[in-house]
Amino acid sequence: MKLRKLLPATLLMVLAGAANATAFVNGGFEDGNTNGWTTGGGFRGFVPNSSISPADFLPGGSRYDALSNRSAITTVGTVDANVGAALGTTVYSGNYSYRTEDLISGGYASVISQKVLNYTDANIFFAWKAVLQNGGHADDDSAEVFISLHDDTTNTQLINRTYNAGAGGGGVDSRFSSLNDIFYTPDWQIEQLAIDALLAGHDFTLSLLVADCDPTGHFGYAYIDGFGAVVPPGRVPEPATAALMLMGMGGMLAARRRNKKA
C-alpha cells in the first residue's frame, strides 16, 4: 500500500478508536436536561465547610430539600451575571452546561452527582468553572466548591478539589482570579483520570457540591460540563502519545525512501 494511502488510513483508525469510546450518560447535557444525573440541595446554614458532605444534600440526605432546586441548565452564549465577560464561556462544549447552585446569596448548597458501573474505558474527563464570593468569612464559613471523583469499588478518593472564598484568599490557588470580592476560574479546568489495569472495571461517582457562605450572606456556584470518556475538544495528545505517533510516521517515511532507492 502506498504511503499516501496508508497514512490517512492509520490516522482514521486512531480517530475511530477515540470516537467509539463509550460516553457517560448525558455527559455534556446536550439534550438540555440532567438525565443520568442525581441532583439535590438544601439549606447549608450553620454547617461548617469541614462537615459538609454531598450525600447530605442528595435525596435521602439529612439536608435534602425536594423544593430547593436552585441549579439550572446553562445555554451557550450565556454571560455570567456576577463576573461577566471576565469569566469567559459558561458552556465548555456543545450547547449546554450545568450550573450548580444559583447566582445569589442565600445560605444554600446544591449538588449534582453521577455514578458509573464497571468502567473500562481508558480515561475519565470532565470540565468545571467556579465562582465564589469572599465576604470576609473564615475558611470554614465561606462559600465553597467541592469536586470529587470517587472509586466506589475501593472506597478511594481519586480526584478531590476543595476551594473556598475565605478572607485573604488562602482557600483558593493559582487556578483562580479575583474581581472585587469574588474569586473565579477564568479558564475551564479540565480533570483527567487515566484508567489503568488496577482501576479497570471499578465503579466511580463524580460529585460537584457548591455552597453559599454560612449562614446566608455570600454566593457560590459552579459550572460543569463534558463528563465522559472521550478526550474533550481542543486537547492535544499527551507528549508520549504524540512522540509515538511521530516515530511511527518517521518510520513509514524512511521505508518509503528506501523503496525509492531500491
Residue, then its C-alpha position, 0 to 999 in steps of 0.5 A: m500500500k502506498l504511503r499516501k494511502l496508508l497514512p490517512a488510513t492509520l490516522l482514521m483508525v486512531l480517530a475511530g478508536a477515540a470516537n467509539a469510546t463509550a460516553f457517560v450518560n448525558g455527559g455534556f447535557e446536550d439534550g438540555n436536561t440532567n438525565g443520568w444525573t442525581t441532583g439535590g440541595g438544601f439549606r447549608g446554614f450553620v454547617p461548617n465547610s469541614s462537615i459538609s458532605p454531598a450525600d447530605f444534600l442528595p435525596g435521602g440526605s439529612r439536608y435534602d430539600a425536594l423544593s430547593n432546586r436552585s441549579a439550572i441548565t446553562t445555554v451557550g452564549t450565556v454571560d455570567a451575571n456576577v463576573g461577566a465577560a471576565l469569566g469567559t464561556t459558561v458552556y465548555s462544549g456543545n450547547y449546554s452546561y450545568r450550573t450548580e447552585d444559583l447566582i445569589s446569596g442565600g445560605y444554600a448548597s446544591v449538588i449534582s452527582q453521577k455514578v458509573l458501573n464497571y468502567t473500562d474505558a481508558n480515561i475519565f474527563f470532565a470540565w468545571k468553572a467556579v465562582l465564589q464570593n469572599g465576604g470576609h468569612a473564615d475558611d470554614d464559613s465561606a462559600e465553597v466548591f467541592i469536586s470529587l471523583h470517587d472509586d466506589t469499588t475501593n472506597t478511594q478518593l481519586i480526584n478531590r478539589t476543595y476551594n473556598a472564598g475565605a478572607g485573604g484568599g488562602g482557600v483558593d490557588s493559582r487556578f483562580s482570579s479575583l474581581n472585587d470580592i469574588f474569586y473565579t476560574p477564568d479558564w475551564q479546568i479540565e480533570q483527567l483520570a487515566i484508567d489503568a489495569l488496577l482501576a479497570g472495571h471499578d465503579f466511580t461517582l463524580s460529585l460537584l457540591v457548591a455552597d453559599c457562605d454560612p449562614t446566608g450572606h455570600f454566593g457560590y456556584a459552579y459550572i460543569d460540563g463534558f463528563g465522559a470518556v472521550v478526550p474533550p475538544g481542543r486537547v492535544p495528545e499527551p507528549a508520549t502519545a504524540a512522540l509515538m505517533l511521530m516515530g511511527m510516521g518517521g518510520m513509514l517515511a524512511a521505508r518509503r525512501r528506501n523503496k525509492k532507492a531500491 
